[in-house]
Amino acid sequence: MFLKNILIACAVLLLSTSGAMPQMNAGQQAVLRACKPDIAQFCSQIPPGGGRIKACMKEHIRELSEPCKEGLFQAWLRK
């Protein structure tokens, strides 16, 4: 349960970043690369903006791939 809460918090922090990829730091870019397949699989029909992708990812937090979860966790540790 604790790890799930950490992953959700990481997803919220990292997916709330707006703007183009060059404006992201290296850790955020790595998470985006790791989670891109998950976003495509679970949230491809969700229009971006207004936090909709972030909400979709939170709904699927248990289904995310291990690389995505690990990237989110590592990014959270760096903060």
N, C-alpha and C positions, 0 to 999 in steps of 0.2 A: 504494500500500500504506500509506504514511504517513497519507494523508487518511482512508482506511478505518479505521485504528486510532484516529484522532482522533474520527471520527464514532461509533465503537463506544463509546469512553470517554465521549463526551457523552451518548449515549443511556443508558448505564448510570447516569451521575450524575443526569440529569434525570428519567428514568423511575423511579428508585428513591425519589423523593419520595413519601411517603405522606400521606394526609389529603385534605381537601377543597381545591378550587381556591382559595378565599380565603386559604389558608395559604401559597400559592405566591407567589413574587415575580413581578414583571411579566415578566421574561425567561422564567421557567418557564411562565407562563400563555401567552405568545406561542408557545413551542415546542409546548405542548399543543394550541393551536388549529391550528398548522401541521401537526402530526402526527396530529391526530384522524382525518382520512380514511384515513391509512395504517394506523392502529391498527384502524379499522373494517374495512378491506380485508383485512389480513393476520392479524389477531388477534381477530376478533370472536367466535370460538368458544372462546377461551381464558378460563377463569374468572379474575377478578382475585384478587390476593393471592399472597403467597409468591414474588414476583418473576417470576411466569409471563408477564405482559405484557412486561416488560423482556426476558426471554429470547426471547420470540417476535419482538420488534422487532430484537433482535440477529441472529436467524436470517435476517431479511429486510432487513438493512441495505443491501444492494446494490440492492434493489428500491424503497426508499423514494423518495417524491417529492422533487423538487428543493427545494420550500419547506420540507419537513421537514428534509432534510439541511442546508440553509442555516440554519434556526433552531437546530438542534443545534450547528452550528459556531459561530454567533454567540454562543450562550449559553456555549459553552466558552471563547471568546475573552474574555468578560466576567469569567470566574472568576479 
